[in-house]
């Protein structure tokens, strides 16, 4: 190490030594964001909203899957005894049905992911606001949402959840998440 590098390291160590007492006086908390989304009334509301919004399309996809399985089973079972025309028609129906199912499944997944991202974005803004309010009220200097490791005593997720539940109760029976669901896009 050259002289300049040694000086820089020495200054860095001295700087840490001087700030250590200030860091010791800081009030730090950690929040588990995934737990907030899963357990908060606002997050549960979004989950229920999306399940309701996409239930009909899920049911349609399940029906298509069952119909395809039945055609496949029929082809395996009766394919050898069918006429060439019947077998060809069934194979074409199976191929067309499989392609239709795959396209509808892809459209469903794209639409569901888009809606989930839209709604989670709304909920996350509510959660961030509540974490900030909690930090100010409880006089925290720093609240982290991600840490490789944090002592469980620093976890303030339960306190923020309680605040979110109080917020939802104050707003009425419906949590302060999305209001009316957007109409689901038509199946293509």
Phi, psi and omega in degrees: 000137179277173184299321181294318180296319179297320179295317180297316179296316180298318179294322178296316179295319179295321178296319178295320180298323180287328182271346181304314178298324179293321179293326181295332181273355181285143175259114186241140176227162178230137180241136176268100185298319180298319179295321178299316181294318183287322189256345181286150176302325180294317178293318178296323178298318179294318179301314179295318179301313182291323177298316179295316183298325185253007183299316182297319180291325176298316181296319178299316179296321178296320178297316178298320181295318179295318180296319178296318179298319179296318179295319179297316179297319179297318179297317179294319185284311189253000185304321182289333183262356180280157173288162181300321179297312181298315180297315180298316180296317179294320178296319178294317177300318180294316179295314179295318179296321179294318178295317179297317179298315181299318180294316180294322178296315179298316179298317179299312182297318178297313180295317180295318179295318179298312180295319179298316179297319179299311184290320178295326177299318179295315181294320181298325178293323176295317181295317179298316179300318181291321177297318178296317177299315180300316181298317179294314182296321183268004177060046175277145175272331185205133172233127181258147176255347177221136176207143177294320176211140173217137175301133181305337179292343179273348184288119180248016183302317181298320178295320178292321177300317178298319178294320178294322178293320177295320178298317179294319179294321179295325180283352183115197181284334179274127177299159181281052177252198183304144180282260184271139179290145175284149181294134181292139178298146181295148178291135182267000000 
